[in-house]
């Protein structure tokens, strides 16, 4: 990195932008708790808290980082945001092909996250924002851990046991929403603990975070969470030189097993407390359905939506309101590839597939590096876990999950925090 970039990274503007990003990563999990506080407000949909918090933060960060890019325009690679031609092409193409469709109603989500991804990548690569992989991983895991502790205190300390069930994850959003948060947070904590580079005190923090997150996630019985974490950790172990990452795979399996074991005790504890908490028997004991053998209707959803997508293969349908009656109640395809193909067609699927392949190749280099950075590895594998989960769950279709993926993926791609760079966390 040349001197102009280093000077930009040391500027107070870049440092404070780094602080802001860390705050957003820390506060995003807390927005789940805020959503629960708003449950009593009539006609208020709690998912809007996470969506609006993420959306506003993206807009603020885009504006600030573009301003910083203009201030250091000589070192900012303006070819990166020029890739916005892709979503604009899709918007124009869909409007011309299907003029009667209200395409902007849904496509804004992809447009905003794509713009944020490009600006954020350019800002990190050019030194407009001063961040490190360690700061990103630590702030995110700390926020997720605080959310988990608050959620448990809410139920066991304040007596809201009747709300503790598999459809309402400890009161703070449903299973699907919460596990999209817990997948990357768990992987970050597990990798940061399993690799030996971290200092002793910090390693114990990550272990404690992994265990408490695993218990909360385990209670939901989410198979997609287990599949994503285990599959990515095992792949990393197999692809690493001399199976060096077997410790990550072993730690992942152990943490998940402990989380499931602890979570299996929750229904028993609740039944013991039911007489004092006025909890009806059976209301909170239907968790941990990890070993059920149904596909939860996913195969039918994939087949139906793929048939619809093939009817408009070029620019897609422009939104997620499915025309088939039998899947109209579903908001997404539970598979990011089919979902993107349905919404934006081949015009959007092909460039996104190219970007995904490029990131996976970069992740492979990180895994096989002779001396990999612990936090960069954690960010890369966490982003890969989000991708794996998105093959069978909503994942990347939701804005806050896509935001987390972008931050983690860019940190892994650019590898910020090289010697000489500024870091808000020191």
C-alpha positions in Angstrom: 0.0 0.0 0.0 1.6 3.3 -1.0 2.1 6.4 1.0 -1.1 8.2 -0.2 -3.2 5.3 1.1 -1.5 5.2 4.4 -1.9 8.9 5.0 -5.6 8.5 4.1 -5.9 5.7 6.6 -4.3 7.7 9.4 -6.6 10.6 8.9 -9.1 11.3 11.7 -12.0 10.9 9.2 -11.0 7.4 8.4 -10.5 6.5 12.0 -13.9 7.8 13.1 -15.6 6.0 10.1 -13.9 2.8 11.5 -15.4 3.5 14.9 -18.8 4.0 13.3 -18.6 0.6 11.5 -17.6 -1.1 14.7 -20.6 0.5 16.5 -23.0 -0.7 13.8 -21.7 -4.3 14.0 -22.0 -4.2 17.8 -25.5 -2.6 17.7 -27.0 -4.7 15.0 -27.6 -7.8 17.3 -29.0 -5.4 19.9 -31.7 -4.4 17.4 -33.2 -7.8 17.8 -33.8 -7.0 21.5 -35.2 -3.6 20.5 -37.6 -5.4 18.2 -39.0 -7.4 21.1 -39.5 -4.3 23.2 -41.7 -3.0 20.3 -43.8 -6.1 20.2 -46.5 -4.4 22.2 -46.9 -1.6 19.7 -50.0 -2.3 17.7 -49.5 -3.0 14.0 -45.7 -2.7 14.3 -43.8 -5.4 12.5 -40.7 -6.2 14.4 -38.6 -7.1 11.4 -38.7 -3.5 10.4 -36.4 -2.6 13.3 -33.6 -4.7 11.8 -34.3 -3.8 8.3 -34.6 0.0 8.9 -31.6 0.0 11.2 -29.4 -1.7 8.6 -30.8 0.4 5.7 -30.2 3.7 7.4 -26.7 2.6 8.5 -25.9 1.6 4.9 -27.0 4.9 3.6 -25.0 6.8 6.2 -21.9 4.7 5.6 -22.2 5.1 1.8 -22.4 8.9 2.1 -19.5 9.1 4.5 -17.3 6.8 2.5 -18.0 8.5 -0.8 -17.2 11.8 0.9 -13.9 10.3 2.1 -13.3 8.9 -1.4 -13.7 12.4 -2.9 -11.3 13.8 -0.4 -8.7 11.2 -1.3 -9.7 10.8 -5.0 -6.2 10.1 -6.1 -6.0 6.8 -4.2 -9.6 5.7 -4.5 -10.3 3.2 -7.3 -13.3 4.7 -9.0 -13.6 1.6 -11.3 -15.1 -0.3 -8.3 -18.3 1.8 -7.9 -18.5 1.9 -11.7 -19.8 -1.6 -11.4 -23.1 -0.1 -10.4 -23.9 -0.4 -14.1 -25.0 -4.0 -13.4 -28.0 -3.3 -11.2 -28.9 -0.2 -13.2 -28.9 -2.4 -16.3 -31.2 -4.8 -14.6 -33.6 -2.1 -13.5 -33.7 -0.6 -17.0 -34.0 -4.0 -18.7 -36.8 -5.1 -16.4 -38.7 -1.8 -16.9 -38.4 -2.1 -20.7 -39.3 -5.8 -20.8 -42.2 -5.6 -18.4 -43.4 -2.0 -18.2 -46.5 -2.8 -16.2 -44.5 -4.3 -13.3 -43.7 -2.3 -10.2 -40.1 -3.5 -10.3 -38.6 -0.8 -8.1 -40.7 -2.1 -5.2 -38.4 -5.0 -4.5 -35.2 -4.4 -6.5 -34.1 -1.5 -4.3 -32.9 -4.0 -1.8 -30.4 -5.5 -4.2 -29.4 -2.1 -5.5 -28.6 -0.6 -2.1 -26.6 -3.6 -0.8 -24.7 -3.8 -4.1 -23.9 -0.1 -3.9 -22.8 -0.4 -0.3 -20.6 -3.5 -1.2 -18.8 -1.6 -4.0 -18.3 1.6 -2.0 -17.2 -0.3 1.1 -14.7 -2.4 -0.8 -13.2 0.6 -2.5 -13.0 2.5 0.8 -11.3 -0.4 2.6 -8.9 -1.1 -0.3 -8.0 2.6 -0.7 -7.7 3.4 3.1 -10.6 5.7 3.2 -11.9 3.8 6.3 -9.5 2.6 9.0 -10.6 -0.9 10.2 -9.0 -4.2 10.9 -10.3 -7.8 10.8 -9.7 -8.0 14.5 -12.0 -5.0 15.2 -14.7 -6.3 12.9 -14.8 -9.8 14.4 -14.5 -8.6 18.1 -17.2 -5.9 17.9 -19.6 -8.3 16.1 -19.1 -11.2 18.5 -19.3 -8.8 21.5 -22.7 -7.4 20.3 -24.1 -10.9 19.6 -23.0 -12.1 23.0 -24.7 -9.2 24.8 -27.9 -9.8 22.8 -27.8 -13.5 24.0 -27.2 -12.6 27.6 -30.0 -10.1 27.5 -32.3 -12.6 25.9 -31.7 -15.2 28.6 -32.1 -12.7 31.4 -35.4 -11.5 29.8 -36.9 -14.9 30.1 -35.3 -16.5 33.1 -34.8 -13.3 35.1 -38.0 -11.5 34.2 -40.3 -14.5 34.0 -41.4 -14.4 30.4 -41.1 -18.2 30.1 -44.3 -18.6 28.2 -42.7 -16.9 25.2 -39.8 -19.3 25.1 -40.6 -21.7 22.2 -39.2 -22.8 18.9 -41.1 -20.2 16.9 -40.0 -17.2 19.0 -36.3 -17.4 19.8 -36.1 -16.3 23.4 -38.5 -13.5 22.6 -36.3 -11.6 20.2 -37.4 -12.3 16.7 -38.3 -15.7 15.3 -35.9 -18.6 14.7 -35.1 -17.7 11.1 -34.2 -14.1 11.8 -32.1 -14.9 14.9 -30.2 -17.8 13.3 -29.2 -15.6 10.4 -27.4 -13.6 13.0 -26.1 -16.5 15.0 -24.4 -18.4 12.1 -21.7 -15.8 11.4 -21.3 -14.8 15.0 -20.8 -18.4 16.1 -18.3 -19.1 13.3 -16.3 -15.9 14.2 -16.2 -16.9 17.8 -15.2 -20.5 17.2 -12.4 -19.7 14.7 -11.0 -17.0 16.9 -10.9 -19.5 19.8 -9.7 -22.5 17.9 -6.7 -20.9 16.2 -3.8 -20.5 18.7 -2.7 -16.9 17.7 -5.0 -15.1 20.1 -3.9 -14.1 23.5 -5.1 -16.2 26.4 -7.6 -13.8 27.8 -9.1 -13.1 24.4 -9.4 -16.8 23.6 -11.4 -17.4 26.7 -13.7 -14.5 25.7 -14.3 -16.1 22.3 -14.9 -19.5 23.9 -17.5 -18.1 26.3 -19.2 -16.3 23.5 -19.3 -19.4 21.3 -20.8 -21.5 24.1 -23.5 -19.1 25.0 -24.4 -18.4 21.4 -24.5 -22.2 20.7 -26.9 -22.7 23.6 -29.2 -20.0 22.2 -29.0 -21.3 18.7 -29.2 -24.9 19.8 -32.6 -24.3 21.5 -34.1 -23.5 18.1 -33.2 -26.8 16.6 -32.1 -25.1 13.4 -30.7 -27.6 11.0 -29.5 -25.0 8.6 -27.3 -23.4 11.3 -25.7 -26.8 12.1 -25.3 -27.6 8.4 -23.6 -24.3 7.6 -21.2 -24.3 10.5 -20.2 -28.0 10.3 -19.9 -28.1 6.5 -17.7 -25.0 6.2 -15.5 -26.0 9.2 -15.0 -29.5 7.8 -14.2 -28.2 4.3 -11.7 -25.8 5.7 -10.0 -28.7 7.6 -9.9 -30.8 4.5 -8.5 -28.0 2.3 -6.0 -26.7 4.7 -2.3 -27.9 4.4 -1.8 -31.1 6.4 -5.4 -30.7 7.8 -4.2 -27.8 9.9 -7.8 -26.6 10.5 -9.0 -29.9 12.1 -9.0 -27.9 15.3 -11.6 -25.6 13.9 -13.8 -28.6 12.8 -13.4 -30.3 16.2 -14.2 -27.0 18.0 -17.3 -26.5 15.9 -18.7 -30.0 16.5 -17.9 -29.7 20.2 -19.5 -26.3 20.7 -22.6 -27.3 18.8 -22.9 -30.5 20.8 -22.5 -28.6 24.1 -25.1 -26.1 22.9 -27.6 -28.7 22.0 -27.0 -30.5 25.3 -27.5 -27.4 27.3 -30.6 -26.4 25.2 -32.1 -29.8 25.8 -32.3 -29.1 29.5 -34.3 -25.9 28.9 -37.8 -27.6 28.5 -37.1 -29.7 31.7 -36.2 -26.6 33.6 -39.3 -24.8 32.3 -41.6 -27.6 33.3 -40.2 -27.5 36.8 -40.9 -23.7 36.9 -44.2 -24.0 35.2 -46.2 -24.0 38.4 -44.8 -20.7 39.5 -44.7 -19.1 36.1 -48.2 -20.1 34.9 -46.7 -21.8 31.9 -49.1 -24.3 30.3 -47.4 -27.7 29.9 -46.4 -28.4 26.3 -46.2 -24.8 25.3 -42.5 -24.6 25.6 -41.2 -28.1 25.2 -41.4 -28.5 21.4 -37.8 -27.5 20.7 -34.7 -29.4 19.5 -36.4 -31.0 16.5 -32.9 -31.3 14.9 -33.3 -34.9 13.8 -36.6 -34.6 12.0 -36.6 -36.0 8.5 -38.8 -33.6 6.7 -37.6 -30.9 4.3 -40.1 -28.4 5.7 -41.6 -28.0 2.2 -38.3 -26.7 0.7 -38.2 -29.1 -2.3 -41.7 -28.1 -3.4 -40.8 -24.4 -3.0 -37.6 -24.8 -5.0 -39.3 -26.7 -7.9 -42.2 -24.3 -8.1 -40.1 -21.1 -8.0 -37.6 -22.4 -10.5 -40.5 -23.1 -12.9 -41.6 -19.5 -12.5 -38.1 -18.2 -12.9 -37.7 -20.0 -16.2 -40.7 -18.1 -17.6 -38.7 -14.8 -17.3 -35.1 -15.9 -17.5 -33.5 -12.7 -18.7 -34.5 -10.0 -16.1 -36.6 -12.0 -13.6 -39.9 -11.0 -12.0 -38.6 -8.0 -10.1 -39.9 -9.0 -6.7 -40.8 -11.8 -4.4 -44.6 -12.0 -4.7 -44.9 -15.4 -6.1 -47.7 -16.0 -8.6 -48.3 -19.7 -7.7 -51.0 -20.1 -5.1 -49.4 -23.0 -3.3 -46.3 -21.0 -2.3 -47.9 -17.6 -2.0 -47.5 -17.6 1.7 -43.7 -17.9 1.5 -41.7 -14.7 1.3 -38.6 -16.2 -0.3 -37.3 -19.4 -2.0 -35.1 -20.6 0.9 -32.3 -20.8 -1.6 -30.3 -17.7 -2.6 -29.5 -19.0 -6.1 -33.1 -19.7 -7.1 -34.2 -16.5 -5.3 -31.8 -14.3 -7.3 -32.7 -16.1 -10.5 -36.4 -15.4 -9.8 -36.0 -11.8 -8.9 -33.4 -10.5 -11.3 -32.9 -13.3 -13.9 -29.7 -14.2 -15.6 -28.7 -10.5 -15.8 -28.3 -10.5 -12.1 -27.4 -14.1 -11.4 -24.4 -14.3 -13.6 -22.4 -11.3 -12.2 -23.4 -12.4 -8.6 -22.1 -15.9 -9.3 -18.9 -14.5 -10.7 -18.4 -12.4 -7.5 -19.3 -15.4 -5.3 -16.8 -17.6 -7.2 -14.1 -14.9 -6.8 -14.7 -14.7 -3.1 -14.6 -18.5 -2.6 -11.3 -18.7 -4.5 -9.9 -16.0 -2.3 -11.2 -17.8 0.8 -9.4 -21.0 -0.4 -6.1 -19.0 -0.6 -6.7 -17.8 3.0 -7.3 -21.3 4.2 -4.2 -22.6 2.4 -1.9 -19.7 3.3 1.4 -20.6 5.2 0.8 -18.0 7.9 -2.9 -17.1 7.8 -4.3 -14.2 9.9 -6.6 -15.5 12.6 -9.2 -12.8 12.3 -9.1 -12.7 8.5 -9.7 -16.5 8.5 -12.6 -16.0 10.9 -14.2 -13.4 8.7 -13.7 -15.5 5.5 -15.2 -18.7 7.0 -18.1 -16.7 8.6 -19.0 -15.2 5.2 -18.7 -18.7 3.7 -21.1 -20.0 6.4 -23.6 -17.4 5.5 -23.4 -18.5 1.9 -23.8 -22.2 2.9 -26.8 -21.4 5.1 -28.4 -19.4 2.3 -28.7 -22.5 0.2 -31.4 -23.9 2.5 -32.5 -20.8 4.4 -33.4 -17.1 3.6 -30.0 -15.9 4.7 -28.6 -13.4 2.1 -32.1 -12.5 0.9 -32.5 -10.3 4.0 -30.8 -6.9 4.2 -29.1 -7.1 7.6 -27.7 -10.6 6.8 -26.4 -9.3 3.4 -24.8 -6.4 5.2 -23.0 -8.7 7.5 -21.8 -10.8 4.6 -20.5 -7.8 2.7 -18.5 -6.5 5.7 -17.0 -10.0 6.5 -16.3 -10.7 2.8 -14.6 -7.4 2.2 -12.5 -7.8 5.3 -11.3 -11.2 4.0 -10.7 -10.0 0.5 -8.8 -6.8 1.2 -7.1 -8.0 4.4 -7.1 -4.7 6.2 -4.9 -4.1 9.2 -1.5 -4.5 7.7 1.5 -3.0 9.6 1.5 0.8 9.5 -2.3 1.2 9.0 -4.4 3.1 11.5 -6.9 1.1 13.7 -9.5 2.6 15.9 -9.1 -0.3 18.3 -5.4 0.2 18.5 
